[in-house]
């Protein structure tokens, strides 16, 4: 027995067989670019990378301690947190532990050589984002004197700032006996060396005084004009405020 199509079924068949209207499409619409982007499994990873880059590059930087110059405050291999915003509306103060870009006139040996365009690209990425090794050479020290302050070295090798002994860590930031400038001698009462910190510059030193390459390193053994190396304020990256791991703690 032959089945007769109803009126509604005939109408549906006619619509299905009708040619597409001008400007219309017979294929389903593709999802928008935004929808495809959010459906991509790599999107969360890329978003996280961008966020971490922005935080490391402009807010808080995670650094590794590489030397013993800040013993016993900071130890090699410890990961420290650097606040990049700490000096946005304030100036560095004596006692602050800071990271800074080593000035070129310090003539410090560069700890790395760039041998390929790929290595340069990796370091450029690290310089911009804060993730990975940077192009510039950075260092980690404590600020002992700020612009306008007078730095002196006493006869016993002690470091004086405005006539007061600079604060020490357990290993001290003073010159050790026998390493003070050569013109220091016990028969002199006055300080054997004096330096006024220029405007916009800072004097930095490691807490582990005898094993630190810092502002006063070139004054060991003999005090000569120009032996003090200062750090410009715009070279200071930020204040070290905590150790992230392995021994989490606040840095004074």
Phi, psi and omega in degrees: 000131182274132181271132180266128181291143178284171180298318182292322179293321178297321180295319180295320180293323179293321179294322181291324183271352181290143178294153180295148179292153179304134180083351180276174180226140180269353179259151181293150181291138177283148176300150180295165180300320181298316179296319180295323180297316181288337178277346181292128182294343180275348183300314179300321180294316179295319179298316179297320180296319179295316180297315180297320179298317180294319180294313181293324184281335188229347186240288182229129181251134175266120181239161175248138176279125186252345185230176179264010187293342181250017174297145359264016179286313181229143184245150178305144181078352176289145176260125184247156178254127182247122179276107182285345182262000188298330182247025178291319181237015181214165179255151176302147182239154176305135182098342179293136172267124187228158166253149183208157173280125183294122180299146182295328182285358173285340180056039176283141177295136181285129184283002180210157175237136179270114187256353184206158175300328179295315179296321177298317180297320179297316181288327176295319176298317178294323179295319184280317188262339185085003178253117180097178182292140181269172174283322183274160178266125180246160181220170186224117182209177177254138176284126180249341179208143183247173183308132178091343180282154181255121178261130179228157172242120183283171182299328181273006180091001180289146177269126180245141174233118185054037176084353180254144178295131179293145181296145182250153164269190183296332178260350173085150174250011179273165172289134178286155178306133179091351180247001178291163179308146187297334182277005173276130177214153187293345182272006177252137181270326184278160176303146185267358180205142180215141181212129177263124183289125181293162178297136178078007182239160181223147175258127182238152178210152176279149177295329176269076192312313184288345184238044183226131173266105189213203184296332187253004185302322184280359178266358179290138175085320178206140179261115179233156178300132179088007181284338180278129179253123183255163179247123177294149182299324182286354176269348180283123184278315181176177182265131176279115185248348181198157169261124183283314178193160008276339181253085185299128179193164176274141179261128179274000000 
